[in-house]
Amino acid sequence: MKKRNTLDKSQPPLFHFADTAPDQELEPWTSDGDALKQSVKATTGIDHGLAAGHLINRLVNLLPNGTSPTTANAAMALMGTMAPRDSYEALLVAQMIAVHEFSMTYARKALREGLSMEQAGYYLNQAQKLMRTYATHLDTLMRYRNQGKQTIQVNHQHVTVSDGGQAIVGNAQQVGGGVTPKNVG
């Protein structure tokens, strides 16, 4: 089975735009319905064409410069590399892409010349909040994919103790530091 989290550069872009009007609908590059359905399913993880199309249009029209075919296809390529497996993951991945794009936009704005410290601070603060939101989304996605199960990795360790030496393996805690308080009285 081919790994879906790698970008296949030989694949043509999924979509193009008929015009430059705001909130425009994406149009597929192909009129082959089966090929398009397979591409959209592979990209979004959603079987239902109307639901997948709605999600794609909402995401693309939300992004900065989203109405450019380049941005739209880059967003779809990114979604494909994150490999959503169902509609829940697709919705979360779409949110992650949007949050990431806006955090980068705010971070870039903070670096513009001529901004006051207050203005730059505002943009950095917004970027930081969005980056924390992204991390929360990522954690949620990983918990969903792992079905809430946590994995603990145990590494085998070798301990060598020479004659007269002592070793403790595991969690050790020293209490009191070896000092005994004097009785007052």
C-alpha positions in Angstrom: 0.0 0.0 0.0 1.4 3.4 -1.0 2.0 5.8 1.9 -0.3 8.8 1.6 1.7 11.2 3.7 4.2 11.9 0.9 3.6 14.5 -1.8 3.5 13.0 -5.3 4.8 15.8 -7.5 3.8 14.0 -10.7 0.1 14.4 -9.9 -1.7 17.3 -11.6 -3.4 19.9 -9.4 -6.9 18.9 -8.3 -8.6 22.2 -9.0 -8.7 25.5 -10.9 -10.9 28.6 -10.7 -13.2 29.8 -13.4 -12.9 33.4 -12.5 -11.5 35.7 -9.7 -14.7 36.5 -7.9 -14.7 36.2 -4.1 -16.2 33.0 -2.7 -15.9 31.3 -6.1 -16.3 27.6 -6.5 -13.4 25.4 -7.4 -13.7 23.5 -10.6 -11.9 20.2 -11.1 -9.1 19.9 -13.6 -10.7 16.7 -14.9 -14.2 15.8 -16.1 -13.6 12.1 -15.3 -15.9 11.7 -12.3 -14.3 8.5 -11.0 -10.8 9.9 -11.1 -12.0 13.1 -9.4 -13.8 11.1 -6.7 -10.7 9.0 -6.0 -8.5 12.1 -5.8 -10.9 13.9 -3.5 -11.2 10.8 -1.3 -7.5 10.4 -1.2 -7.0 14.0 -0.3 -9.8 14.6 2.3 -10.6 11.1 3.5 -14.3 11.9 2.8 -16.4 9.6 0.6 -19.3 11.9 0.1 -18.6 14.3 -2.8 -20.8 17.2 -1.6 -19.3 17.1 1.9 -15.8 17.0 0.6 -16.4 19.8 -1.9 -17.9 22.0 0.8 -15.0 21.4 3.1 -12.5 22.2 0.3 -14.3 25.3 -0.8 -14.6 26.6 2.8 -10.9 26.0 3.5 -9.6 27.5 0.3 -11.8 30.6 0.5 -10.7 31.2 4.1 -7.0 31.1 3.4 -4.9 34.3 2.7 -4.7 34.3 -1.2 -6.9 31.2 -1.1 -8.6 32.3 -4.3 -5.4 31.7 -6.2 -5.2 28.2 -7.8 -1.6 27.8 -6.5 -2.7 28.4 -2.9 -5.8 26.1 -3.3 -3.7 23.3 -4.7 -1.0 23.8 -2.1 -3.7 23.5 0.7 -5.0 20.4 -0.9 -1.6 18.9 -1.2 -0.9 19.7 2.5 -4.2 18.1 3.5 -3.3 15.0 1.4 0.1 14.7 3.2 -1.7 14.8 6.6 -3.8 11.9 5.3 -7.2 12.4 7.0 -8.9 9.0 7.3 -12.5 10.1 7.8 -14.7 13.2 8.0 -13.7 14.0 11.6 -10.1 14.0 10.8 -10.7 16.0 7.6 -12.5 18.8 9.5 -9.7 18.9 12.1 -7.0 18.9 9.4 -8.7 21.7 7.6 -8.8 23.7 10.8 -5.1 23.0 11.4 -4.2 24.2 7.9 -6.1 27.4 8.4 -4.7 28.0 11.9 -1.2 27.4 10.6 -1.6 29.7 7.6 -2.9 32.5 9.8 -0.2 32.1 12.5 2.5 32.4 9.8 0.7 35.4 8.3 0.7 37.2 11.7 4.3 36.2 12.4 5.3 37.7 9.0 3.3 40.9 9.7 5.2 41.3 13.0 8.5 41.5 11.0 7.5 44.3 8.7 9.6 47.4 9.0 8.2 50.6 10.4 5.9 48.9 13.0 5.8 50.2 16.5 6.7 47.8 19.3 3.0 47.8 20.3 2.0 46.8 16.7 4.7 44.1 16.4 3.8 42.8 19.8 0.1 42.5 18.8 1.0 40.5 15.7 3.4 38.2 17.7 0.8 37.7 20.4 -1.8 36.6 17.8 0.7 34.3 16.1 1.6 32.8 19.4 -2.1 32.1 20.3 -2.6 30.5 16.9 0.5 28.4 17.3 -0.8 27.1 20.6 -4.1 26.4 19.0 -2.4 24.4 16.3 -0.5 22.3 18.9 -3.8 21.6 20.6 -5.3 20.5 17.3 -2.3 18.3 16.6 -2.6 16.7 20.1 -6.4 16.1 19.5 -5.7 14.5 16.1 -3.0 12.2 17.5 -5.3 11.1 20.4 -8.2 10.5 17.9 -5.9 8.4 15.7 -4.6 6.4 18.6 -8.1 6.0 20.0 -7.1 7.6 23.3 -4.4 5.0 23.9 -1.0 6.0 25.1 2.1 4.1 24.3 4.9 3.7 26.8 8.3 2.7 25.5 10.5 0.8 27.9 14.2 0.9 27.1 16.5 -1.9 28.4 19.4 -0.4 30.5 22.6 -2.0 31.7 23.8 -1.1 35.2 27.3 -2.0 36.3 28.2 -1.7 40.0 31.8 -2.1 41.2 32.7 -3.7 44.5 31.6 -1.5 47.4 29.3 0.6 45.1 25.6 1.0 45.3 23.1 1.5 42.6 19.4 2.3 42.5 17.4 1.6 39.4 14.0 3.2 39.1 12.5 6.2 40.7 14.5 7.3 43.7 13.7 10.1 46.1 15.8 11.4 49.0 13.8 12.6 51.9 15.2 15.0 54.5 18.7 15.3 53.1 20.2 13.4 56.1 19.9 16.3 58.6 18.1 15.6 61.8 16.4 18.6 63.5 17.3 19.3 67.1 14.7 19.0 69.8 13.8 22.3 71.2 12.7 22.4 74.7 
